[in-house]
Amino acid sequence: MANHKSAEKRARQAIKREDRNTKVKSSVKTHEKNLVKAIEAKSKDVAALLKTFVSKIDKAAQKGVFARTTASRKIGRLSARAQAFLK
């Protein structure tokens, strides 16, 4: 347990951040999974799903939940798959 008041506050903040990051990561993964399913099923709404996925993961990277390079890599790979389908 924390011995100082500042350490107690840091522990509380860490718990809040962990909860927030878990929720954001889960949301991004869900959108990613939905996009992949739509691409594989050759669905009509691939473009809309790609747009929402890019928005979600960009915001998560901006907040520091995902590394910027990780977000960029995921966006690039899924965009390429979506573009191959949309052609």
N, C-alpha and C positions, 0 to 999 in steps of 0.2 A: 504494500500500500504506500501511497505517497506520504512523505513526511512534512512537506511544505505546502503552504496555501497555493502557491503558484503551480506546484506539481499536481495538486488535486485538480486545479482548473485545466491544466494540460491533459490530464486523464479524461476529464469530461469532454473536452474538445475532440480528443482522439476518437471517442466513442461516437460522437455526433458525425464526424467526418466519415468514419467507417460505415455507418448506417447509410449516409447520403451516397457515398461512392458505390456501395453495394446495390442500392436501388437504381442508380444511373447505369451501372454496368449491366444489370439485369435487363433494363429497358433497351439498351443498345443491342444486346445479344438477341433479344426477342425480335427486334426490327430486322436484324441481320438474318435470322432464321426465316422470318416471313418472306424476305426478299429472295433468299435462295430457293425456297419452296415455290415462289411465284415464277422464278426463272425456269426451274425444272419442269413446272407444269405448263409453261408457255402461256402464262396468264396475260390478260390485257393491261393490268394495272402495275406492270413492272416499273414504268417510268415514275409513277407517283410514289411507289414504295422506295425506289432508289433515292428520290428527293428527300423523303422523310428520314431515311437512314443516314444520308449524308449530313443532314441538319442535326440529328441527334448525336452522331459521333463527333462532329465538329465542335458542338457545344461541350461535350464531355471532355474532349481534348483541351479545349480552352480553359475549362475548370481544373484540369490536371488529373482527371480520373483516368484517362488513357494518355500514353505518350503521344506526342504530335506525330512521330514517325509511324507508330502503330496505326493511328487513325488514317493517315495518308495511305499506308499500304493496303488497309482493308478497303478504303474507298476506291483505290485504283483497281484492285482485283475484281471487286464486285461491279464496278462501272464497266470494266472490260467484258465481263460475262453478260451484263445487261445489254451492252451495245451489240455484242455478237447475236444476241437473241432478237434485238429490235431491228436488225438489218433485214 
